[in-house]
Amino acid sequence: MPSDLHHLALQWGRHPVEAFIVLGEGLRHASRQADGKLRSGLDRHLSAAELVQGVVDLMCERCGLLAGAVLRSWGIHTADDLGDLTFFLIEQGVLGKQEGDRREDFHHLPPLAEVIRERVREQLDRSLAALP
């Protein structure tokens, strides 16, 4: 699959393959989070907000305070950038969608920088609370 993603990244030319990989990993991460909330097998579809949160959570776990800088280095500045990448992969047949899914679902989400700051703050609070 990574070689297929590499080919798609070259074809589209807007983001490096790392952005494609982290979107897929963020999708899986968000799905695992959703499964933890006892979603039924028929209700595994992720909203745009859940997908963005999954990518942010994953990147914050991996990169901490540098999550935003890493995403920006891959050309991901906004939730709309993640939406464009998602819909490119849908158009290429890599991802599926439901009838009501639209690119516009990503338009009114909070700025990525704000979501990342909040997630990092939560991580720091948990770490500090665990100190003796």
Rosetta constraint file for C-alpha pairs under 8 A:
AtomPair CA 1 CA 5 HARMONIC 6.20 0.50
AtomPair CA 2 CA 6 HARMONIC 5.98 0.50
AtomPair CA 2 CA 21 HARMONIC 7.37 0.50
AtomPair CA 3 CA 7 HARMONIC 6.20 0.50
AtomPair CA 4 CA 8 HARMONIC 6.26 0.50
AtomPair CA 5 CA 9 HARMONIC 5.98 0.50
AtomPair CA 5 CA 17 HARMONIC 6.19 0.50
AtomPair CA 5 CA 20 HARMONIC 6.51 0.50
AtomPair CA 5 CA 21 HARMONIC 7.36 0.50
AtomPair CA 6 CA 10 HARMONIC 6.23 0.50
AtomPair CA 6 CA 16 HARMONIC 7.86 0.50
AtomPair CA 6 CA 17 HARMONIC 5.19 0.50
AtomPair CA 7 CA 11 HARMONIC 6.08 0.50
AtomPair CA 8 CA 12 HARMONIC 6.07 0.50
AtomPair CA 8 CA 17 HARMONIC 7.95 0.50
AtomPair CA 9 CA 13 HARMONIC 5.67 0.50
AtomPair CA 9 CA 14 HARMONIC 7.23 0.50
AtomPair CA 9 CA 15 HARMONIC 6.24 0.50
AtomPair CA 9 CA 16 HARMONIC 5.74 0.50
AtomPair CA 9 CA 17 HARMONIC 5.24 0.50
AtomPair CA 9 CA 20 HARMONIC 7.21 0.50
AtomPair CA 10 CA 16 HARMONIC 7.60 0.50
AtomPair CA 10 CA 17 HARMONIC 7.90 0.50
AtomPair CA 14 CA 75 HARMONIC 7.35 0.50
AtomPair CA 15 CA 19 HARMONIC 6.10 0.50
AtomPair CA 15 CA 20 HARMONIC 7.58 0.50
AtomPair CA 15 CA 74 HARMONIC 5.76 0.50
AtomPair CA 15 CA 75 HARMONIC 5.80 0.50
AtomPair CA 15 CA 76 HARMONIC 7.87 0.50
AtomPair CA 16 CA 20 HARMONIC 7.18 0.50
AtomPair CA 16 CA 74 HARMONIC 6.06 0.50
AtomPair CA 17 CA 21 HARMONIC 6.24 0.50
AtomPair CA 18 CA 22 HARMONIC 6.07 0.50
AtomPair CA 18 CA 74 HARMONIC 7.19 0.50
AtomPair CA 19 CA 23 HARMONIC 6.14 0.50
AtomPair CA 19 CA 71 HARMONIC 7.55 0.50
AtomPair CA 19 CA 74 HARMONIC 5.90 0.50
AtomPair CA 19 CA 76 HARMONIC 7.69 0.50
AtomPair CA 20 CA 24 HARMONIC 6.44 0.50
AtomPair CA 20 CA 85 HARMONIC 7.46 0.50
AtomPair CA 21 CA 25 HARMONIC 6.17 0.50
AtomPair CA 22 CA 26 HARMONIC 5.72 0.50
AtomPair CA 22 CA 55 HARMONIC 6.87 0.50
AtomPair CA 23 CA 27 HARMONIC 6.04 0.50
AtomPair CA 23 CA 55 HARMONIC 6.26 0.50
AtomPair CA 23 CA 82 HARMONIC 7.59 0.50
AtomPair CA 23 CA 86 HARMONIC 7.68 0.50
AtomPair CA 24 CA 28 HARMONIC 6.34 0.50
AtomPair CA 25 CA 29 HARMONIC 6.04 0.50
AtomPair CA 25 CA 55 HARMONIC 7.44 0.50
AtomPair CA 25 CA 58 HARMONIC 7.81 0.50
AtomPair CA 26 CA 30 HARMONIC 6.01 0.50
AtomPair CA 26 CA 51 HARMONIC 6.83 0.50
AtomPair CA 26 CA 52 HARMONIC 7.82 0.50
AtomPair CA 26 CA 54 HARMONIC 4.78 0.50
AtomPair CA 26 CA 55 HARMONIC 4.05 0.50
AtomPair CA 26 CA 56 HARMONIC 7.61 0.50
AtomPair CA 26 CA 57 HARMONIC 7.79 0.50
AtomPair CA 26 CA 58 HARMONIC 6.01 0.50
AtomPair CA 27 CA 31 HARMONIC 6.12 0.50
AtomPair CA 27 CA 51 HARMONIC 5.74 0.50
AtomPair CA 27 CA 54 HARMONIC 6.16 0.50
AtomPair CA 27 CA 55 HARMONIC 6.90 0.50
AtomPair CA 28 CA 32 HARMONIC 6.22 0.50
AtomPair CA 28 CA 54 HARMONIC 7.93 0.50
AtomPair CA 29 CA 33 HARMONIC 6.30 0.50
AtomPair CA 29 CA 54 HARMONIC 5.66 0.50
AtomPair CA 29 CA 55 HARMONIC 7.58 0.50
AtomPair CA 29 CA 58 HARMONIC 6.91 0.50
AtomPair CA 30 CA 34 HARMONIC 6.08 0.50
AtomPair CA 30 CA 46 HARMONIC 7.69 0.50
AtomPair CA 30 CA 50 HARMONIC 6.36 0.50
AtomPair CA 30 CA 51 HARMONIC 6.09 0.50
AtomPair CA 30 CA 53 HARMONIC 7.20 0.50
AtomPair CA 30 CA 54 HARMONIC 4.29 0.50
AtomPair CA 30 CA 55 HARMONIC 7.54 0.50
AtomPair CA 31 CA 35 HARMONIC 6.06 0.50
AtomPair CA 31 CA 44 HARMONIC 7.05 0.50
AtomPair CA 31 CA 46 HARMONIC 7.19 0.50
AtomPair CA 32 CA 36 HARMONIC 6.26 0.50
AtomPair CA 33 CA 37 HARMONIC 6.72 0.50
AtomPair CA 34 CA 38 HARMONIC 6.98 0.50
AtomPair CA 34 CA 39 HARMONIC 6.28 0.50
AtomPair CA 34 CA 44 HARMONIC 7.37 0.50
AtomPair CA 35 CA 39 HARMONIC 5.37 0.50
AtomPair CA 35 CA 40 HARMONIC 7.83 0.50
AtomPair CA 35 CA 44 HARMONIC 7.62 0.50
AtomPair CA 39 CA 43 HARMONIC 5.89 0.50
AtomPair CA 39 CA 44 HARMONIC 6.51 0.50
AtomPair CA 40 CA 44 HARMONIC 6.79 0.50
AtomPair CA 45 CA 98 HARMONIC 7.91 0.50
AtomPair CA 46 CA 50 HARMONIC 5.73 0.50
AtomPair CA 46 CA 51 HARMONIC 6.19 0.50
AtomPair CA 47 CA 51 HARMONIC 6.26 0.50
AtomPair CA 48 CA 52 HARMONIC 6.19 0.50
AtomPair CA 48 CA 83 HARMONIC 7.50 0.50
AtomPair CA 48 CA 105 HARMONIC 5.92 0.50
AtomPair CA 48 CA 106 HARMONIC 5.74 0.50
AtomPair CA 49 CA 53 HARMONIC 6.04 0.50
AtomPair CA 49 CA 106 HARMONIC 7.21 0.50
AtomPair CA 49 CA 109 HARMONIC 6.75 0.50
AtomPair CA 50 CA 54 HARMONIC 6.02 0.50
AtomPair CA 51 CA 55 HARMONIC 6.36 0.50
AtomPair CA 52 CA 56 HARMONIC 6.16 0.50
AtomPair CA 52 CA 79 HARMONIC 6.57 0.50
AtomPair CA 52 CA 82 HARMONIC 7.15 0.50
AtomPair CA 53 CA 57 HARMONIC 5.88 0.50
AtomPair CA 53 CA 115 HARMONIC 7.72 0.50
AtomPair CA 54 CA 58 HARMONIC 6.10 0.50
AtomPair CA 55 CA 59 HARMONIC 6.10 0.50
AtomPair CA 56 CA 60 HARMONIC 5.97 0.50
AtomPair CA 56 CA 67 HARMONIC 7.64 0.50
AtomPair CA 56 CA 112 HARMONIC 7.81 0.50
AtomPair CA 56 CA 115 HARMONIC 7.28 0.50
AtomPair CA 56 CA 116 HARMONIC 6.14 0.50
AtomPair CA 56 CA 119 HARMONIC 7.69 0.50
AtomPair CA 57 CA 61 HARMONIC 6.12 0.50
AtomPair CA 57 CA 116 HARMONIC 7.87 0.50
AtomPair CA 57 CA 119 HARMONIC 6.81 0.50
AtomPair CA 58 CA 62 HARMONIC 6.24 0.50
AtomPair CA 59 CA 63 HARMONIC 5.61 0.50
AtomPair CA 59 CA 64 HARMONIC 7.17 0.50
AtomPair CA 59 CA 67 HARMONIC 5.29 0.50
AtomPair CA 60 CA 64 HARMONIC 4.45 0.50
AtomPair CA 60 CA 65 HARMONIC 6.97 0.50
AtomPair CA 60 CA 66 HARMONIC 7.71 0.50
AtomPair CA 60 CA 67 HARMONIC 5.33 0.50
AtomPair CA 60 CA 116 HARMONIC 6.97 0.50
AtomPair CA 60 CA 119 HARMONIC 6.95 0.50
AtomPair CA 60 CA 120 HARMONIC 6.36 0.50
AtomPair CA 62 CA 67 HARMONIC 7.61 0.50
AtomPair CA 63 CA 67 HARMONIC 4.93 0.50
AtomPair CA 63 CA 70 HARMONIC 7.84 0.50
AtomPair CA 64 CA 120 HARMONIC 6.36 0.50
AtomPair CA 65 CA 120 HARMONIC 6.56 0.50
AtomPair CA 66 CA 70 HARMONIC 6.14 0.50
AtomPair CA 67 CA 71 HARMONIC 6.23 0.50
AtomPair CA 67 CA 116 HARMONIC 7.20 0.50
AtomPair CA 68 CA 72 HARMONIC 6.06 0.50
AtomPair CA 68 CA 112 HARMONIC 7.60 0.50
AtomPair CA 68 CA 113 HARMONIC 6.39 0.50
AtomPair CA 68 CA 116 HARMONIC 6.74 0.50
AtomPair CA 69 CA 73 HARMONIC 6.10 0.50
AtomPair CA 70 CA 74 HARMONIC 6.59 0.50
AtomPair CA 71 CA 75 HARMONIC 6.55 0.50
AtomPair CA 71 CA 76 HARMONIC 5.11 0.50
AtomPair CA 71 CA 77 HARMONIC 6.86 0.50
AtomPair CA 72 CA 76 HARMONIC 4.87 0.50
AtomPair CA 72 CA 77 HARMONIC 5.24 0.50
AtomPair CA 75 CA 81 HARMONIC 7.72 0.50
AtomPair CA 76 CA 81 HARMONIC 5.44 0.50
AtomPair CA 76 CA 82 HARMONIC 6.65 0.50
AtomPair CA 77 CA 81 HARMONIC 6.44 0.50
AtomPair CA 77 CA 112 HARMONIC 6.95 0.50
AtomPair CA 78 CA 82 HARMONIC 6.92 0.50
AtomPair CA 78 CA 111 HARMONIC 6.15 0.50
AtomPair CA 78 CA 112 HARMONIC 5.53 0.50
AtomPair CA 79 CA 83 HARMONIC 6.22 0.50
AtomPair CA 79 CA 106 HARMONIC 5.67 0.50
AtomPair CA 79 CA 107 HARMONIC 7.00 0.50
AtomPair CA 79 CA 109 HARMONIC 6.54 0.50
AtomPair CA 79 CA 110 HARMONIC 7.69 0.50
AtomPair CA 79 CA 111 HARMONIC 6.84 0.50
AtomPair CA 79 CA 112 HARMONIC 6.22 0.50
AtomPair CA 80 CA 84 HARMONIC 6.04 0.50
AtomPair CA 80 CA 103 HARMONIC 7.81 0.50
AtomPair CA 80 CA 106 HARMONIC 5.23 0.50
AtomPair CA 80 CA 107 HARMONIC 5.73 0.50
AtomPair CA 81 CA 85 HARMONIC 6.23 0.50
AtomPair CA 82 CA 86 HARMONIC 6.00 0.50
AtomPair CA 82 CA 106 HARMONIC 7.83 0.50
AtomPair CA 83 CA 87 HARMONIC 6.08 0.50
AtomPair CA 83 CA 103 HARMONIC 5.81 0.50
AtomPair CA 83 CA 105 HARMONIC 7.89 0.50
AtomPair CA 83 CA 106 HARMONIC 5.66 0.50
AtomPair CA 84 CA 88 HARMONIC 6.06 0.50
AtomPair CA 84 CA 103 HARMONIC 6.87 0.50
AtomPair CA 85 CA 89 HARMONIC 6.33 0.50
AtomPair CA 86 CA 90 HARMONIC 6.25 0.50
AtomPair CA 86 CA 95 HARMONIC 7.56 0.50
AtomPair CA 87 CA 91 HARMONIC 6.01 0.50
AtomPair CA 87 CA 103 HARMONIC 6.73 0.50
AtomPair CA 88 CA 92 HARMONIC 6.22 0.50
AtomPair CA 89 CA 93 HARMONIC 6.25 0.50
AtomPair CA 89 CA 94 HARMONIC 5.15 0.50
AtomPair CA 89 CA 95 HARMONIC 5.61 0.50
AtomPair CA 90 CA 94 HARMONIC 5.69 0.50
AtomPair CA 90 CA 95 HARMONIC 4.56 0.50
AtomPair CA 90 CA 96 HARMONIC 5.61 0.50
AtomPair CA 90 CA 97 HARMONIC 6.95 0.50
AtomPair CA 91 CA 95 HARMONIC 7.98 0.50
AtomPair CA 97 CA 101 HARMONIC 6.19 0.50
AtomPair CA 101 CA 105 HARMONIC 7.14 0.50
AtomPair CA 103 CA 107 HARMONIC 7.61 0.50
AtomPair CA 104 CA 108 HARMONIC 7.84 0.50
AtomPair CA 105 CA 109 HARMONIC 7.93 0.50
AtomPair CA 110 CA 114 HARMONIC 6.73 0.50
AtomPair CA 110 CA 115 HARMONIC 6.72 0.50
AtomPair CA 111 CA 115 HARMONIC 6.50 0.50
AtomPair CA 112 CA 116 HARMONIC 5.98 0.50
AtomPair CA 113 CA 117 HARMONIC 6.06 0.50
AtomPair CA 114 CA 118 HARMONIC 6.25 0.50
AtomPair CA 115 CA 119 HARMONIC 6.21 0.50
AtomPair CA 116 CA 120 HARMONIC 6.08 0.50
AtomPair CA 117 CA 121 HARMONIC 6.01 0.50
AtomPair CA 118 CA 122 HARMONIC 6.23 0.50
AtomPair CA 119 CA 123 HARMONIC 6.32 0.50
AtomPair CA 120 CA 124 HARMONIC 6.16 0.50
AtomPair CA 121 CA 125 HARMONIC 6.09 0.50
AtomPair CA 122 CA 126 HARMONIC 6.23 0.50
AtomPair CA 123 CA 127 HARMONIC 6.20 0.50
AtomPair CA 124 CA 128 HARMONIC 6.04 0.50
AtomPair CA 125 CA 129 HARMONIC 6.03 0.50
AtomPair CA 126 CA 130 HARMONIC 6.28 0.50
AtomPair CA 127 CA 131 HARMONIC 6.78 0.50
